[in-house]
Amino acid sequence: MNLGALAASLKVESRGPADLEILGVRDIERLGPEAALEDGFVYFIESPAVLKRHPKAAESGIVLTTPALAEKFARALIAPEKGSRPTFFSLLKLFSKAPSFPAGVAAGALVDPSAKVSATAAVLPGAVVMEGAVVGDGAVLYPGVVLEPFSKVGERTVLYPNVVIGHHCEIGRHCILHGGVVIGADGFGFHDAPDGRHKVPHIGNVVIADHVEIGASSTVDRSTIESTTIGEHTKLDDQVHIGHNCRVGRYIYIVGNTAVGGSVVIEDGAMLSGMVIVKDHLKIAAGSIVMGFSAVAQDTEPKTHYFGVPARPARQMHKMNAALERLPELLVKVRELEEKISRVPT
């Protein structure tokens, strides 16, 4: 591909020779401040701050940048002023090495005769589609995927290796589930009685809406009676656990190594940062943000930041932490006062 063809594909203007060969994309943050850009590769520079950190960027290579910075470069792709990020994402897609697969059930896949697999879906060797399962148009099932009986996978959804979809669970359209994800395992429910420990039956399922992405080795447990749910456009990072009976809303981010207890409600637009623990039966209110390494033990308020163990509103925690910094000094003063009081005649 050359510079002119790339500009046409991205629907942007360009500066420099139209026949300049483009070999790929590079990350400018991997370069030292005195390093030059590698010829033939595109680097993304969207702000003066990035250019200041890499002053030699204007001397070589090719940049994708904004109109405000374009004149600083001899060879550039010029994105719209308010559309540099989407243009950059389009650039990455053009150079993606993600594989594609022909439609059909490959030799070595196991598909029950009662399953309904779209003719346009790709079921790769080693995938298992059990009784009554449904696979939608254009879906891709990688090796090791297991669809348990009567589960459903929607249109254009991709299940990477060793994903397990439990019986009667439903995955929406245009979802991505990365390797090792398990949807629909039993919730952690047991009852202790004089005659022993008994397992609580979990007769519900998991329902995941459209455009959801779930990172590697994450788990979403089935409900005890009805459905554990995840709303559309919600994104889960790697190694996230969602407990049974949870209702996770729309446009939510949950970052890696976070564990959400059973029966938690997470409202639209909330965010849980990395390594957060949420106690069972709580509500994370719409738009609230829980910062990393926090433990949530009470309901949150809408559009409020929380952090700490236990998590409290950020303003309150900042005041408490400021007070803690003065604690050694205050303890010295308390001891001095105690000594003075002890010397006062009674």
C-alpha positions as CSV (number, residue, x, y, z in Angstrom):
1,M,0.0,0.0,0.0
2,N,1.2,3.5,-0.7
3,L,0.4,6.9,0.9
4,G,-2.1,7.9,-1.6
5,A,-4.1,4.6,-1.4
6,L,-4.0,4.7,2.4
7,A,-5.3,8.3,2.4
8,A,-8.1,7.3,0.1
9,S,-9.0,4.3,2.3
10,L,-9.1,6.5,5.4
11,K,-10.9,9.3,3.5
12,V,-8.4,11.9,4.7
13,E,-5.9,14.3,3.1
14,S,-2.2,13.5,2.8
15,R,1.1,15.4,2.5
16,G,4.1,13.9,0.7
17,P,4.7,11.6,-2.3
18,A,1.5,9.6,-3.1
19,D,3.6,6.6,-4.2
20,L,5.5,6.4,-0.8
21,E,5.3,2.8,0.4
22,I,3.5,2.1,3.7
23,L,4.7,-1.0,5.5
24,G,2.6,-0.8,8.7
25,V,2.0,1.1,11.9
26,R,4.3,1.8,14.8
27,D,3.8,3.0,18.4
28,I,5.7,6.3,18.9
29,E,5.7,5.8,22.7
30,R,8.1,2.9,22.2
31,L,10.7,5.3,20.9
32,G,13.2,7.3,23.0
33,P,13.0,11.1,22.8
34,E,16.1,11.3,20.5
35,A,15.0,8.4,18.2
36,A,13.8,9.1,14.7
37,L,10.7,7.6,13.2
38,E,11.2,4.5,11.1
39,D,10.7,5.1,7.4
40,G,7.7,3.4,5.8
41,F,5.7,3.2,9.0
42,V,2.8,5.4,10.2
43,Y,2.9,6.9,13.7
44,F,0.0,8.6,15.5
45,I,0.6,12.1,16.9
46,E,-2.5,13.9,18.0
47,S,-1.1,16.6,20.4
48,P,1.7,19.0,20.8
49,A,2.7,17.2,24.0
50,V,3.5,14.0,22.0
51,L,5.6,16.0,19.5
52,K,7.4,17.7,22.4
53,R,8.4,14.3,23.8
54,H,9.6,13.2,20.4
55,P,11.2,16.3,18.7
56,K,12.7,14.2,15.9
57,A,9.3,13.0,14.8
58,A,9.1,15.7,12.1
59,E,12.3,14.6,10.5
60,S,11.4,11.1,9.2
61,G,8.6,8.5,9.0
62,I,4.9,9.2,8.3
63,V,2.4,10.5,10.9
64,L,-1.3,10.5,11.2
65,T,-2.1,13.8,12.8
66,T,-4.5,16.7,13.1
67,P,-4.8,19.8,10.8
68,A,-3.3,21.9,13.6
69,L,-0.1,19.9,13.5
70,A,0.1,18.9,9.9
71,E,2.3,21.7,8.7
72,K,5.1,20.4,11.0
73,F,5.5,17.2,8.9
74,A,6.6,16.7,5.4
75,R,4.8,13.3,5.2
76,A,1.4,13.0,6.9
77,L,-2.1,11.7,6.9
78,I,-4.4,14.6,8.1
79,A,-7.4,13.4,10.1
80,P,-10.4,15.7,10.8
81,E,-9.8,18.0,13.8
82,K,-12.4,16.2,16.0
83,G,-12.0,12.8,14.4
84,S,-8.3,11.9,14.9
85,R,-9.0,9.0,17.3
86,P,-11.6,7.3,15.1
87,T,-9.3,7.7,12.1
88,F,-6.5,6.1,14.0
89,F,-8.8,3.2,14.9
90,S,-9.7,2.8,11.2
91,L,-5.9,2.8,10.4
92,L,-5.3,-0.1,12.9
93,K,-8.2,-2.1,11.4
94,L,-6.6,-1.8,7.9
95,F,-3.4,-3.3,9.2
96,S,-5.0,-5.9,11.5
97,K,-3.7,-9.5,11.2
98,A,-6.8,-11.0,12.7
99,P,-7.6,-14.3,10.8
100,S,-10.8,-14.9,8.9
101,F,-12.4,-18.3,8.4
102,P,-14.6,-19.8,5.7
103,A,-18.2,-20.4,6.7
104,G,-19.3,-23.9,7.6
105,V,-18.7,-26.7,10.1
106,A,-15.1,-27.9,9.9
107,A,-14.1,-31.5,10.0
108,G,-13.3,-32.3,13.6
109,A,-16.1,-30.1,15.0
110,L,-18.9,-31.9,16.8
111,V,-22.4,-30.6,16.1
112,D,-25.5,-32.3,17.4
113,P,-28.1,-33.0,14.7
114,S,-30.7,-31.0,16.7
115,A,-28.5,-27.8,16.8
116,K,-29.3,-24.9,14.5
117,V,-26.1,-23.6,13.0
118,S,-26.3,-20.8,10.4
119,A,-24.8,-21.6,7.0
120,T,-22.7,-18.5,7.3
121,A,-21.3,-19.3,10.7
122,A,-17.8,-20.8,11.1
123,V,-17.4,-23.7,13.5
124,L,-13.8,-24.6,13.7
125,P,-12.2,-28.0,14.5
126,G,-12.6,-29.1,18.1
127,A,-15.6,-26.9,18.8
128,V,-18.7,-28.7,20.3
129,V,-22.3,-27.6,19.7
130,M,-24.6,-29.6,21.8
131,E,-28.3,-30.5,21.7
132,G,-30.7,-27.6,20.7
133,A,-27.9,-25.0,20.6
134,V,-28.3,-22.1,18.2
135,V,-25.5,-20.3,16.3
136,G,-26.4,-17.1,14.4
137,D,-25.3,-15.7,11.1
138,G,-21.6,-15.0,10.7
139,A,-20.7,-16.2,14.2
140,V,-17.2,-17.8,14.7
141,L,-16.6,-20.6,17.2
142,Y,-12.8,-21.3,17.7
143,P,-11.4,-24.7,18.7
144,G,-12.3,-25.8,22.2
145,V,-15.5,-23.8,22.3
146,V,-18.4,-25.7,24.0
147,L,-22.0,-24.7,23.6
148,E,-24.0,-26.6,26.1
149,P,-27.6,-27.7,25.3
150,F,-30.1,-25.1,24.2
151,S,-27.6,-22.2,24.5
152,K,-27.7,-19.4,21.9
153,V,-25.0,-17.4,20.2
154,G,-26.0,-14.3,18.2
155,E,-25.1,-12.9,14.8
156,R,-21.4,-12.0,14.2
157,T,-20.4,-13.0,17.7
158,V,-16.9,-14.4,18.1
159,L,-16.0,-17.0,20.7
160,Y,-12.3,-17.5,21.1
161,P,-10.7,-20.9,22.2
162,N,-12.0,-22.7,25.2
163,V,-15.0,-20.5,25.8
164,V,-17.9,-22.4,27.5
165,I,-21.5,-21.2,27.2
166,G,-23.6,-23.0,29.8
167,H,-27.0,-24.7,29.0
168,H,-29.8,-22.3,28.2
169,C,-27.6,-19.2,28.3
170,E,-27.9,-16.5,25.6
171,I,-25.2,-14.4,24.0
172,G,-26.3,-11.4,21.9
173,R,-25.1,-10.1,18.5
174,H,-21.6,-8.7,17.7
175,C,-20.2,-9.9,21.0
176,I,-16.5,-10.9,21.6
177,L,-15.7,-13.5,24.3
178,H,-12.0,-14.1,24.7
179,G,-10.2,-17.4,25.5
180,G,-11.3,-19.3,28.6
181,V,-14.4,-17.3,29.4
182,V,-17.1,-19.4,31.2
183,I,-20.7,-18.2,31.0
184,G,-23.3,-19.9,33.1
185,A,-21.4,-21.9,35.7
186,D,-23.4,-22.4,38.9
187,G,-23.4,-19.6,41.4
188,F,-21.6,-20.1,44.7
189,G,-24.6,-21.2,46.7
190,F,-24.7,-23.7,49.6
191,H,-26.8,-24.3,52.6
192,D,-25.4,-25.7,55.9
193,A,-27.7,-27.9,57.9
194,P,-27.3,-30.4,60.7
195,D,-27.1,-33.3,58.3
196,G,-24.4,-31.6,56.1
197,R,-23.7,-29.1,53.5
198,H,-26.1,-28.9,50.6
199,K,-25.7,-27.3,47.1
200,V,-28.4,-24.7,46.2
201,P,-29.8,-25.6,42.7
202,H,-29.2,-22.8,40.1
203,I,-32.0,-23.2,37.6
204,G,-31.7,-19.8,35.9
205,N,-29.4,-18.7,33.1
206,V,-27.2,-15.8,31.9
207,V,-28.4,-13.4,29.2
208,I,-25.8,-11.1,27.5
209,A,-27.0,-8.3,25.3
210,D,-25.5,-7.1,22.0
211,H,-22.0,-5.6,21.5
212,V,-20.6,-6.9,24.8
213,E,-16.9,-7.9,25.1
214,I,-15.6,-10.1,27.8
215,G,-11.9,-10.6,28.5
216,A,-9.9,-13.8,28.9
217,S,-10.6,-16.1,31.8
218,S,-13.6,-14.1,33.0
219,T,-16.7,-15.8,34.5
220,V,-20.4,-14.9,34.7
221,D,-22.4,-17.2,36.9
222,R,-26.0,-18.3,36.2
223,S,-28.9,-17.0,38.3
224,T,-30.5,-19.1,41.0
225,I,-34.0,-18.7,39.5
226,E,-34.2,-16.2,36.7
227,S,-31.3,-14.5,34.7
228,T,-27.9,-13.0,35.4
229,T,-27.8,-10.2,32.8
230,I,-25.3,-7.9,31.1
231,G,-26.5,-5.0,29.1
232,E,-25.4,-3.8,25.6
233,H,-22.0,-2.2,25.0
234,T,-20.7,-3.3,28.4
235,K,-17.0,-4.2,28.4
236,L,-15.3,-6.6,30.9
237,D,-11.6,-6.9,31.1
238,D,-9.6,-10.1,31.7
239,Q,-10.2,-12.2,34.9
240,V,-13.4,-10.5,36.0
241,H,-16.0,-12.4,38.0
242,I,-19.7,-11.6,37.9
243,G,-21.7,-13.5,40.6
244,H,-25.1,-15.1,40.3
245,N,-28.2,-13.0,40.0
246,C,-26.3,-9.8,39.1
247,R,-27.9,-7.3,36.8
248,V,-25.1,-5.4,35.0
249,G,-26.4,-2.5,32.9
250,R,-25.4,-0.8,29.6
251,Y,-22.2,1.0,28.7
252,I,-20.3,-0.2,31.8
253,Y,-16.5,-0.8,32.1
254,I,-15.2,-3.4,34.6
255,V,-11.4,-3.6,34.7
256,G,-9.3,-6.7,35.3
257,N,-9.3,-8.8,38.5
258,T,-12.5,-7.3,39.8
259,A,-15.0,-9.6,41.6
260,V,-18.7,-8.7,41.9
261,G,-20.7,-10.6,44.5
262,G,-24.0,-12.1,43.9
263,S,-27.2,-10.1,43.4
264,V,-25.4,-6.9,42.7
265,V,-27.0,-4.3,40.5
266,I,-24.7,-2.1,38.4
267,E,-26.5,0.7,36.7
268,D,-25.8,2.2,33.3
269,G,-22.5,4.1,32.7
270,A,-20.8,3.0,35.9
271,M,-17.1,1.9,36.0
272,L,-15.3,-0.5,38.3
273,S,-11.5,-0.1,38.1
274,G,-8.9,-2.9,38.6
275,M,-8.9,-5.2,41.6
276,V,-12.2,-3.9,43.0
277,I,-14.4,-6.1,45.3
278,V,-18.1,-5.5,45.5
279,K,-20.1,-7.1,48.3
280,D,-23.2,-9.0,47.4
281,H,-26.7,-7.4,47.3
282,L,-25.4,-3.9,46.7
283,K,-26.2,-1.2,44.0
284,I,-23.5,0.6,42.1
285,A,-25.4,3.7,40.9
286,A,-25.5,5.1,37.4
287,G,-22.3,6.9,36.4
288,S,-20.5,6.2,39.7
289,I,-16.8,5.2,39.5
290,V,-15.0,2.9,41.9
291,M,-11.2,3.4,41.7
292,G,-8.8,0.5,41.8
293,F,-7.9,-1.6,44.9
294,S,-11.2,-0.7,46.6
295,A,-13.7,-2.8,48.4
296,V,-17.4,-1.6,48.1
297,A,-19.4,-2.5,51.2
298,Q,-22.4,-0.1,50.7
299,D,-24.5,1.3,47.9
300,T,-23.0,4.1,45.9
301,E,-24.5,7.4,44.8
302,P,-24.9,8.4,41.1
303,K,-22.0,10.0,39.4
304,T,-19.7,9.9,42.4
305,H,-16.1,8.7,42.7
306,Y,-15.2,6.1,45.4
307,F,-12.1,4.5,46.7
308,G,-10.6,2.8,49.7
309,V,-11.3,-0.1,52.0
310,P,-14.1,0.1,52.6
311,A,-14.8,2.4,49.7
312,R,-16.1,5.9,50.6
313,P,-16.7,9.0,48.4
314,A,-13.4,10.3,47.1
315,R,-13.7,13.7,48.8
316,Q,-14.2,12.1,52.2
317,M,-11.3,9.7,51.6
318,H,-9.0,12.5,50.7
319,K,-9.8,14.3,54.0
320,M,-9.3,11.1,55.9
321,N,-5.9,10.4,54.3
322,A,-4.8,14.0,54.9
323,A,-5.7,13.5,58.6
324,L,-3.8,10.2,58.7
325,E,-0.6,11.9,57.5
326,R,-0.8,14.1,60.7
327,L,-1.5,11.1,63.0
328,P,2.1,10.6,64.2
329,E,2.4,14.3,65.1
330,L,-1.0,14.3,66.9
331,L,0.0,11.2,68.9
332,V,3.1,13.0,70.1
333,K,1.0,16.0,71.2
334,V,-1.5,13.7,73.0
335,R,1.3,12.0,74.9
336,E,2.7,15.4,75.9
337,L,-0.7,16.5,77.1
338,E,-1.1,13.2,79.1
339,E,2.2,13.8,80.8
340,K,1.2,17.4,81.7
341,I,-2.1,16.2,83.1
342,S,-0.4,13.5,85.1
343,R,1.8,16.1,86.8
344,V,-1.1,18.2,87.9
345,P,-1.8,17.8,91.6
346,T,-5.1,16.2,92.4
